[in-house]
Amino acid sequence: MNVFLSLLVAIVLSGQETKASKPNILFFFADDQRADTINALGNKTIITPNIDQLVKEGTAFERAYIMGGSQGAVCVPSRAMMLSGKSLFRISEQLKGTVTWPMALRDAGYETFATGKWHNGQPSLAASFSNAKSIYLGGMSAQFNTPVSDVGTEGKMINQKTPNDHCSEIFANEAIEFLKKTPKEKPFAAYIAFKSPHDPRQAPKKFLDMYNPKEIPLPANYLPEHSFNNGELLIRDERLEKWPRSKNAVQQHLAEYYAIITHEDEQIGRIIKTLKETGRFENTIIIFSADNGLAIGSHGLMGKQSVYEHSVKIPLVIAGPGIQKNKRSQAMCYTFDLFPTFCEAAGAKIPAGMEGKSLWPVLKGTNETHRNEIFSAYRGLMRGLNDGRYKLIVNIGVNKTQLFDLQNDPDEMQDLAGNEIHKDRVAAMTAKLKTVQDEWSDKQELKSEKPMPLKIDLSKVPEEKSKGKKKG
């Protein structure tokens, strides 16, 4: 009898151990942070010690992308894709009736928590997270005095307040409080959505003093003006700096951009320190990524409203138990591949209709590749196809095609589309682009019947200062 009881106890304890061994998920999500803003991945100007440590402890995807945007506020569809595991032309931007990864993890027994920016409607926030504190509902605002509120027990926003502190610190404080109070026996999924480094790029003086604008290198693809009218040169983001974009002005923008990222990095460090102090670091998968990139002088642009690499390529670092350490992966992927990745790691059911593909085989080292090509789109103006070596961009508004050799020209400066040598390649990739459009339910024609002028006069366009009052 004693032997039987011992065996029964062992089985029960084994079951409890399996349940407790589910990995926690700690997801840091930045706003407008381009891929080349991590010191450990090659940018020796920026200071990011805590993200650098994640790179050492995990796998960095150097070809991670968003699919693009259906509006100027690219982050709205981008976040909807990441949260739902669905592609650009099949999402509901407000996530109405959509299963999100927090819902799937909650159903798998996880405590779900969120703090920070939410740009996909209040109902979907309340439906996704059982615990949400200091939420900023909207696109952009000042980094200090950010209006925030909590989700109440009935799903309504409560405790509305406007703290004086920097919002990145407020969000970090909420995450730290959550980690300290959450029982260790229940796995958690925490989503910290920073509002940085979106403009206005207001960092505390300590961080601004770390960067001398005169010493900031310009992007390798810096231009004073974009070489042609892409159909979106007059949008709000492009009016944050006058034309032509001077070198000094771009350096000043980059100094402020790097400063607020370094401040964000410090908050990430504070949260991870608490994770370690609560004894859960070893069993936590930590993710760092962003909703889209940003130009800031690249190609003479300032915003994210394009399908150039600087706008659709994003940072993605994943570290945790069972994940390859200090690995630089060239596997092409989308941020909406994270949903099934989380599910596989957590043993959660993957919802039907999932378009994301789990990155777990790449993270474990059993696969080196993930997707064969990257399709990108921006409104009805641009479509792109990246086959891993070459990238085709069709500028629909002006009927202009571009071709870049990303292996030899990663900054997309040498347009090969007019080169006779690449004539067949352009034709083949254009045909492939049309096929891929069908696969992703994109109905956009690749040629405009009434194209816009290829050149426009920008000298009289008024500059718009970043005041943190408009959506973006």
C-alpha positions in Angstrom: 0.0 0.0 0.0 2.8 2.4 0.9 4.5 1.6 -2.4 1.2 2.4 -4.2 0.8 5.7 -2.4 4.4 6.7 -3.1 3.8 6.0 -6.8 0.6 8.0 -6.8 2.3 10.9 -5.1 5.1 10.7 -7.6 2.6 10.8 -10.5 0.8 13.8 -9.0 4.0 15.7 -8.4 5.2 14.9 -11.9 2.0 16.4 -13.3 2.5 19.5 -11.2 6.1 19.8 -12.3 5.0 19.6 -16.0 2.5 22.3 -15.5 4.9 24.6 -13.6 7.6 24.0 -16.2 5.7 25.9 -18.9 7.9 28.8 -19.8 6.9 32.3 -18.9 6.8 34.8 -21.8 8.2 38.4 -21.4 7.6 40.4 -24.6 9.1 43.9 -25.1 7.6 45.7 -28.0 9.0 49.1 -29.3 7.3 51.7 -31.3 9.1 52.9 -34.6 12.4 51.2 -33.8 14.3 50.2 -36.9 16.4 47.1 -37.1 19.9 48.7 -37.0 19.5 50.2 -33.5 21.3 47.5 -31.4 24.9 47.8 -30.6 25.6 44.1 -30.5 24.2 43.7 -34.0 26.5 46.2 -35.6 25.5 49.8 -34.6 28.6 50.8 -32.6 27.2 54.3 -31.9 24.1 53.4 -30.0 24.2 52.3 -26.3 22.0 49.2 -25.7 23.7 47.0 -23.0 20.5 45.2 -21.9 19.3 44.3 -25.4 22.9 43.4 -26.2 22.8 40.9 -23.4 19.6 39.4 -24.9 21.4 39.0 -28.2 24.2 37.1 -26.4 21.7 34.9 -24.5 19.5 34.1 -27.5 18.8 34.2 -31.2 18.7 37.5 -33.2 16.7 37.3 -36.5 18.5 39.7 -38.8 15.8 39.4 -41.5 12.6 39.9 -39.6 9.9 42.0 -41.2 6.4 43.4 -41.0 4.2 42.9 -44.0 3.6 46.6 -44.3 0.6 49.0 -43.7 -2.8 49.8 -45.1 -2.6 53.4 -43.7 -0.1 56.0 -42.7 -0.3 54.9 -39.0 1.5 51.7 -39.9 1.6 50.5 -36.3 -2.2 49.8 -36.3 -2.1 47.0 -38.9 1.3 45.9 -37.8 0.2 45.3 -34.2 -3.0 43.7 -35.4 -0.9 41.2 -37.5 1.5 40.5 -34.6 -1.4 40.0 -32.1 -3.6 37.8 -34.4 -1.1 35.8 -36.4 -2.8 37.0 -39.6 -1.5 38.8 -42.6 -2.1 42.4 -43.8 -5.1 41.8 -46.0 -6.9 39.4 -43.7 -6.8 41.3 -40.4 -9.3 43.3 -38.5 -7.3 46.3 -37.4 -9.4 46.7 -34.2 -9.2 42.9 -33.8 -13.0 42.5 -33.6 -13.9 38.9 -33.2 -10.2 37.9 -33.5 -8.4 35.4 -31.3 -5.1 37.0 -30.1 -2.1 35.2 -28.7 -2.8 36.5 -25.2 -6.2 34.8 -25.4 -4.7 31.6 -26.6 -2.1 31.6 -23.7 -4.8 32.5 -21.2 -6.8 29.5 -22.3 -3.6 27.4 -21.8 -3.4 28.5 -18.1 -1.3 31.6 -18.4 -1.7 34.8 -16.4 -1.7 37.5 -19.1 -0.5 41.1 -18.4 -0.1 44.2 -20.5 1.2 47.7 -20.0 2.0 50.5 -22.5 0.6 51.4 -25.9 -2.5 49.8 -27.3 -3.6 51.0 -30.8 -6.2 48.4 -31.7 -9.3 49.4 -29.8 -10.2 49.1 -26.2 -12.6 46.1 -26.5 -9.8 43.9 -27.9 -7.5 45.0 -25.1 -10.0 43.9 -22.4 -10.6 40.6 -24.2 -6.9 39.8 -24.5 -5.5 40.6 -21.1 -6.9 39.6 -17.7 -4.6 42.3 -16.1 -3.7 45.5 -17.9 -2.2 48.5 -16.1 -1.2 52.0 -17.3 -2.4 51.6 -20.8 -2.1 54.3 -23.4 -4.9 54.0 -25.8 -3.9 55.7 -29.0 -1.2 56.4 -31.6 1.1 59.0 -30.1 1.5 61.6 -27.4 4.3 63.3 -25.5 6.6 60.9 -23.7 6.1 62.7 -20.4 2.6 63.4 -19.0 1.1 60.5 -21.0 -2.5 59.8 -20.3 -3.0 56.2 -19.1 -5.6 54.1 -17.5 -6.2 50.5 -16.3 -8.6 47.8 -17.4 -11.2 47.2 -14.7 -12.9 43.9 -13.8 -15.8 44.6 -16.2 -13.5 45.4 -19.1 -13.9 49.2 -18.9 -11.1 51.6 -18.5 -10.6 52.9 -15.0 -8.1 54.9 -12.9 -7.4 57.4 -15.6 -4.4 59.5 -14.8 -1.6 61.6 -16.4 1.6 60.9 -14.5 4.5 63.4 -14.8 7.1 60.6 -15.2 8.4 59.4 -18.6 6.0 56.8 -19.9 8.7 54.2 -20.5 9.5 54.3 -16.8 5.8 54.1 -15.9 5.4 51.0 -18.1 8.5 49.4 -16.6 7.3 50.1 -13.0 4.0 48.4 -13.8 5.8 45.4 -15.2 8.1 45.2 -12.2 5.1 45.4 -9.8 3.4 42.6 -11.8 6.5 40.3 -11.5 6.7 40.9 -7.8 3.1 40.1 -7.1 2.4 37.2 -9.5 2.4 33.8 -7.9 5.4 31.7 -9.1 3.3 28.5 -9.6 1.3 30.0 -12.5 3.1 30.8 -15.8 2.7 34.3 -17.1 2.7 36.2 -20.4 3.6 39.8 -20.0 3.5 42.3 -22.9 5.3 45.6 -22.4 4.6 47.9 -25.3 6.8 51.0 -25.1 5.8 54.2 -26.8 9.4 54.9 -27.6 11.2 55.7 -29.8 8.2 57.2 -31.6 8.4 61.0 -31.8 8.3 63.2 -30.0 11.6 61.7 -28.9 11.8 63.1 -25.4 14.4 61.3 -23.3 15.6 62.5 -19.9 18.6 64.8 -20.1 21.0 62.1 -18.8 20.4 60.1 -22.0 20.4 63.1 -24.4 23.8 64.0 -23.0 25.2 60.6 -24.1 25.0 61.6 -27.8 26.7 64.5 -29.6 24.8 65.0 -32.8 27.9 66.1 -34.6 29.4 62.6 -33.9 26.4 60.6 -35.1 27.2 58.8 -38.4 24.6 59.4 -41.1 22.8 56.4 -42.6 24.7 54.9 -45.5 21.7 55.6 -47.7 21.3 59.2 -46.5 19.9 61.5 -49.2 18.8 65.2 -48.9 15.6 64.3 -50.8 13.9 61.2 -52.1 14.8 60.7 -55.8 11.2 60.7 -57.0 7.6 61.1 -55.8 6.5 57.9 -54.2 3.0 59.2 -53.6 3.5 59.7 -49.8 6.0 62.5 -49.6 3.6 65.0 -48.0 2.3 62.8 -45.1 2.7 64.1 -41.6 5.9 62.1 -40.8 7.7 63.5 -43.9 7.0 67.1 -42.7 8.9 66.6 -39.5 12.0 68.0 -41.3 12.2 70.5 -44.1 13.6 69.7 -47.6 16.3 69.2 -48.4 17.2 67.2 -45.3 20.5 68.6 -44.1 23.1 66.4 -42.6 23.1 68.4 -39.4 19.3 68.0 -39.1 19.4 64.3 -39.6 22.2 63.9 -37.1 20.1 65.8 -34.5 17.1 63.6 -35.2 19.3 60.5 -34.8 20.9 61.7 -31.6 17.4 62.1 -30.0 16.3 58.7 -31.5 19.3 56.9 -30.0 18.9 58.7 -26.6 15.3 57.5 -26.2 16.2 54.0 -27.2 19.0 53.9 -24.6 16.5 55.1 -22.0 14.1 52.3 -23.2 17.0 49.8 -22.9 17.5 50.9 -19.3 13.9 50.1 -18.5 14.2 46.7 -20.1 17.2 46.1 -17.8 15.2 47.1 -14.7 12.5 44.6 -15.6 14.9 41.7 -16.3 16.7 42.4 -13.1 13.4 42.0 -11.2 12.7 38.8 -13.2 15.9 37.4 -11.9 15.3 38.5 -8.4 11.9 36.7 -8.4 13.6 33.5 -9.5 12.0 33.1 -12.9 14.6 34.2 -15.3 15.8 30.7 -16.2 12.3 29.6 -17.2 11.3 32.7 -19.2 11.3 33.3 -22.9 12.2 37.0 -23.5 11.4 38.7 -26.8 12.4 42.1 -28.1 10.9 43.5 -31.3 9.1 46.5 -32.8 6.1 47.4 -34.9 7.9 48.9 -37.8 11.1 50.7 -38.8 11.8 54.3 -39.7 13.8 56.3 -42.3 15.2 59.3 -40.4 17.2 60.5 -43.4 17.5 57.2 -45.3 16.6 57.7 -49.0 15.7 61.3 -48.1 12.7 60.1 -46.1 11.8 60.6 -42.4 8.9 58.2 -41.8 7.9 54.5 -42.2 5.5 54.9 -45.1 7.5 52.9 -47.6 8.6 49.3 -48.3 12.3 50.0 -48.2 14.3 47.8 -45.7 14.6 50.7 -43.2 10.8 50.8 -42.8 9.7 47.2 -43.0 12.6 45.5 -41.4 12.5 45.3 -37.6 14.6 44.0 -34.7 13.7 40.6 -33.3 15.6 38.9 -30.5 14.4 35.8 -28.7 16.1 34.3 -25.7 15.2 31.7 -23.1 15.2 28.0 -22.2 16.1 25.7 -25.1 16.8 28.5 -27.5 20.2 28.8 -29.3 22.5 31.3 -27.7 24.5 34.0 -29.4 22.9 33.0 -32.7 22.5 35.3 -35.8 19.7 33.8 -37.9 19.2 34.7 -41.5 15.8 33.0 -41.6 13.3 35.4 -43.2 10.2 35.9 -41.0 7.3 38.1 -40.1 6.3 39.4 -36.6 3.0 37.5 -37.0 5.0 34.3 -36.9 5.4 35.0 -33.1 1.8 33.9 -32.3 2.3 30.2 -33.2 5.8 30.4 -31.7 4.4 31.3 -28.4 1.7 28.6 -28.6 4.3 25.9 -29.4 6.5 27.0 -26.6 3.6 27.1 -24.1 1.9 23.9 -25.3 -1.2 26.0 -26.3 -3.6 25.2 -29.1 -2.9 27.1 -32.3 -6.2 28.6 -33.6 -7.6 27.6 -37.0 -6.7 29.9 -39.8 -3.3 30.8 -38.4 -1.1 32.3 -41.1 2.0 32.7 -38.9 4.5 29.9 -39.0 6.2 28.9 -35.7 9.8 30.0 -35.4 10.5 27.2 -32.8 12.4 25.0 -35.3 14.8 27.9 -36.0 15.1 28.7 -32.3 16.0 25.1 -31.5 18.5 24.9 -34.3 16.7 22.2 -36.4 15.9 24.6 -39.3 18.0 27.4 -40.8 15.4 28.8 -43.1 11.8 29.8 -42.5 10.1 31.7 -45.4 11.1 31.7 -49.0 10.2 35.3 -49.7 9.0 38.4 -48.0 6.0 40.3 -49.5 5.5 43.9 -48.4 2.8 46.4 -49.1 2.0 50.0 -48.3 -1.5 51.3 -49.1 -2.3 51.2 -52.8 1.0 52.9 -53.5 3.8 50.3 -53.2 4.4 46.5 -53.3 7.6 44.7 -52.7 9.0 41.2 -53.1 12.2 40.1 -51.4 13.4 36.7 -52.5 16.4 36.6 -50.1 18.9 38.1 -52.6 17.0 40.5 -54.8 14.2 42.9 -53.9 11.6 44.3 -56.4 9.6 47.4 -55.5 6.7 48.5 -57.6 5.7 52.2 -57.0 2.2 51.9 -58.2 1.3 55.6 -57.9 3.9 56.7 -60.4 4.3 53.4 -62.3 8.0 53.1 -61.4 9.8 49.8 -60.7 13.0 49.4 -58.7 15.3 46.4 -58.3 18.0 46.0 -55.6 20.6 43.4 -55.0 20.4 43.1 -51.2 23.5 41.0 -51.0 25.7 43.6 -52.5 23.6 46.6 -51.9 21.8 46.2 -48.5 21.1 49.9 -48.3 19.1 49.8 -51.6 21.0 52.6 -53.3 21.7 51.1 -56.8 18.5 50.6 -58.7 19.1 47.8 -61.3 15.6 47.9 -62.8 16.7 49.8 -65.9 19.7 47.5 -66.5 19.3 45.3 -69.5 21.1 42.5 -67.7 18.3 42.3 -65.2 15.4 42.7 -67.7 14.4 39.0 -67.4 14.7 39.1 -63.6 12.4 42.1 -63.3 9.8 40.4 -65.5 10.1 37.1 -63.5 9.9 38.8 -60.1 7.0 41.0 -61.3 5.1 37.8 -62.3 6.0 36.2 -59.0 4.8 39.3 -57.1 1.4 39.0 -58.7 1.2 35.3 -57.7 2.2 36.2 -54.1 -0.4 38.9 -54.1 -3.1 36.3 -54.8 -1.7 34.1 -52.1 -2.1 36.9 -49.5 -5.5 38.1 -50.8 -4.1 41.4 -52.1 -6.3 42.7 -54.9 -4.2 45.8 -55.8 -3.3 46.2 -59.5 0.4 46.9 -60.1 -0.1 49.6 -62.6 -1.9 52.9 -62.2 -4.2 54.1 -65.0 -3.7 57.7 -63.8 -0.2 58.0 -62.4 0.9 60.9 -60.3 3.7 63.1 -61.5 7.2 61.6 -60.9 8.5 64.9 -59.5 6.9 67.4 -57.1 8.1 70.7 -55.7 8.7 70.3 -52.0 10.3 73.7 -51.3 7.0 75.3 -50.3 5.6 72.5 -48.1 5.3 73.7 -44.5 7.3 71.8 -41.9 5.3 70.1 -39.1 6.9 70.0 -35.7 6.4 66.9 -33.5 4.1 68.1 -30.7 2.7 64.8 -29.7 -0.9 65.7 -30.4 -1.7 63.9 -33.6 -2.2 60.2 -34.2 0.7 58.5 -36.0 
